[in-house]
């Protein structure tokens, strides 16, 4: 496991709803992309490198809890994939505590990686046909 940190960024808009991410060092994603075999054409992720904490959910309380604070997390350097996405698994007790403080479960369908593991994730790319 590799230890790192990032900054909590909250956002809300009428079209998208509530969103909470951890903005991370882009170098994490750049390095992970080098670990993917060169025979695979990996599209870059749409958004800047981040960890999704709240997405397509409605927090029950404490919106903007710890906004702008630095959060610690650990990530596995192994690059996981399914038929579409490539990602790194992320583990953070701080993020679980924040989700609980917001009145949410520790993980959601959108905060978990595509394989459904009870952790968070960093998407490093996809192989969608563009």
C-alpha positions in Angstrom: 0.0 0.0 0.0 1.1 3.5 -0.8 0.1 6.4 1.5 -1.0 9.7 0.0 -3.3 12.6 0.7 -5.6 14.9 -1.2 -8.0 17.8 -0.6 -11.8 17.4 -0.1 -13.8 19.4 -2.7 -17.6 19.8 -2.3 -19.9 20.8 -5.1 -23.6 21.1 -5.8 -25.5 22.1 -8.9 -29.1 21.7 -9.8 -28.3 19.6 -12.9 -25.9 17.2 -11.3 -26.7 17.2 -7.6 -24.3 16.7 -4.7 -20.7 15.7 -5.4 -17.8 15.3 -3.1 -14.3 14.3 -4.3 -10.8 14.1 -3.0 -8.6 16.0 -5.5 -5.4 13.9 -5.8 -1.9 14.3 -7.2 -2.1 13.6 -11.0 1.2 11.8 -10.8 -0.6 8.8 -9.2 -2.7 8.3 -12.3 0.2 9.1 -14.7 2.4 6.4 -13.0 -0.5 3.8 -12.9 -1.1 4.4 -16.7 2.5 3.3 -17.3 1.7 0.0 -15.7 -0.9 -0.9 -18.2 0.4 -3.0 -21.1 1.2 -0.8 -24.2 -0.9 -3.1 -26.3 -4.0 -1.6 -24.7 -5.2 1.8 -25.9 -6.3 3.5 -22.7 -8.5 6.6 -22.9 -7.8 9.2 -20.2 -10.5 9.8 -17.6 -12.9 12.7 -18.3 -12.2 14.5 -15.1 -9.0 15.5 -13.3 -7.6 12.7 -11.0 -9.8 12.3 -8.0 -11.5 9.9 -5.6 -15.3 10.0 -5.7 -16.7 10.1 -2.2 -20.3 11.3 -2.9 -21.9 11.1 -6.3 -25.6 10.8 -7.2 -26.6 10.6 -3.5 -28.3 13.1 -1.2 -26.5 13.6 2.1 -28.7 13.8 5.1 -26.6 16.2 7.2 -23.3 18.1 7.6 -22.8 19.0 3.9 -19.4 20.6 3.5 -18.1 18.8 6.6 -14.2 19.2 6.6 -14.4 21.1 3.3 -11.0 22.0 1.9 -9.2 19.8 4.4 -6.4 17.4 3.6 -7.4 13.7 3.8 -5.1 10.7 4.1 -5.6 7.6 2.0 -3.8 4.5 1.0 -3.9 3.0 -2.5 -2.9 -0.4 -4.0 -0.4 0.0 -6.9 -2.0 -2.9 -8.7 -4.0 -1.8 -11.7 -7.4 -3.5 -11.7 -9.7 -3.7 -14.7 -12.9 -5.0 -16.1 -14.1 -5.0 -19.7 -14.3 -1.1 -19.7 -12.4 0.6 -16.9 -9.0 0.6 -15.2 -8.6 1.7 -11.6 -6.6 1.6 -8.4 -8.2 0.6 -5.1 -8.2 3.2 -2.4 -8.6 2.7 1.4 -9.4 5.4 3.9 -11.0 5.4 7.3 -11.2 9.2 7.0 -13.4 8.9 4.0 -15.6 6.3 5.6 -16.1 8.6 8.7 -16.9 11.6 6.4 -19.6 9.5 4.6 -21.1 8.4 7.9 -21.0 12.1 9.2 -23.0 13.0 6.0 -25.6 10.4 7.0 -24.6 8.0 4.3 -23.4 4.4 4.3 -19.6 3.7 4.3 -19.7 3.0 0.5 -22.0 3.5 -2.4 -22.3 2.0 -5.8 -20.6 5.1 -7.3 -17.8 5.4 -4.6 -16.9 1.7 -4.9 -14.7 0.5 -7.9 -16.5 -1.2 -10.8 -15.9 -4.6 -9.3 -18.0 -3.7 -6.2 -15.2 -4.1 -3.7 -15.8 -2.3 -0.3 -13.3 0.4 -0.9 -12.9 3.6 -2.9 -11.1 3.9 -6.2 -9.2 6.1 -8.6 -10.1 5.7 -12.2 -7.0 5.8 -14.5 -8.8 5.3 -17.8 -11.1 3.3 -19.9 -11.2 1.5 -23.2 -14.6 2.8 -24.4 -14.9 3.4 -28.2 -14.8 7.1 -28.7 
